[in-house]
Amino acid sequence: MEGGPDERDPEAGYAHYALQKLRIRPREFFEMDRKEKAFVIASIGIRVKKEDREARRVNRKRR
């Protein structure tokens, strides 16, 4: 997931992630003001990095 949930259309990718993982409906996401949306996107980035690190850690243990 390097670069965010969807590099082709980043905003739609973040909206998708927000829906699936955070239960934020797309309409709510797209209606957010710039600062609120930027905060959510930054938070998603932090969460994705944490999930990726955890997945790598689990995969290393399996070997």
C-alpha positions as CSV (number, residue, x, y, z in Angstrom):
1,M,0.0,0.0,0.0
2,E,2.9,2.3,-0.6
3,G,1.9,5.9,-1.2
4,G,-1.6,5.4,0.2
5,P,-4.6,3.2,-0.3
6,D,-4.9,3.8,-4.1
7,E,-2.2,5.7,-6.1
8,R,-4.4,6.0,-9.2
9,D,-7.1,8.2,-7.4
10,P,-5.7,8.9,-3.9
11,E,-8.8,10.7,-2.6
12,A,-11.1,7.9,-3.6
13,G,-8.7,5.3,-2.2
14,Y,-8.7,7.1,1.2
15,A,-12.5,7.3,1.1
16,H,-12.6,3.6,0.5
17,Y,-10.2,2.9,3.3
18,A,-12.2,5.2,5.6
19,L,-15.4,3.3,4.8
20,Q,-13.9,-0.2,5.2
21,K,-11.8,0.4,8.3
22,L,-13.2,3.5,10.0
23,R,-16.9,3.3,9.0
24,I,-16.8,6.8,7.6
25,R,-19.3,7.0,4.7
26,P,-17.9,8.4,1.4
27,R,-20.3,11.3,1.5
28,E,-19.1,12.2,5.0
29,F,-15.5,11.9,3.8
30,F,-16.0,14.1,0.7
31,E,-17.9,16.7,2.6
32,M,-15.2,17.3,5.2
33,D,-13.3,20.6,5.1
34,R,-9.7,20.5,3.9
35,K,-8.2,20.4,7.4
36,E,-10.5,17.6,8.7
37,K,-9.9,15.5,5.6
38,A,-6.1,16.1,5.8
39,F,-6.2,14.9,9.4
40,V,-8.1,11.7,8.5
41,I,-5.8,11.1,5.6
42,A,-2.7,11.5,7.8
43,S,-4.3,9.2,10.4
44,I,-4.9,6.6,7.7
45,G,-1.3,6.9,6.7
46,I,-0.1,6.2,10.2
47,R,-2.5,3.3,10.6
48,V,-1.4,1.8,7.2
49,K,2.2,2.0,8.2
50,K,1.5,0.3,11.5
51,E,-0.5,-2.4,9.8
52,D,2.3,-3.0,7.3
53,R,4.9,-3.2,10.1
54,E,2.8,-5.7,12.0
55,A,2.2,-7.8,8.9
56,R,6.0,-7.9,8.2
57,R,6.6,-8.9,11.9
58,V,4.1,-11.7,11.7
59,N,5.5,-13.0,8.4
60,R,9.0,-13.0,9.8
61,K,7.8,-15.2,12.7
62,R,6.3,-17.7,10.3
63,R,9.6,-18.4,8.6
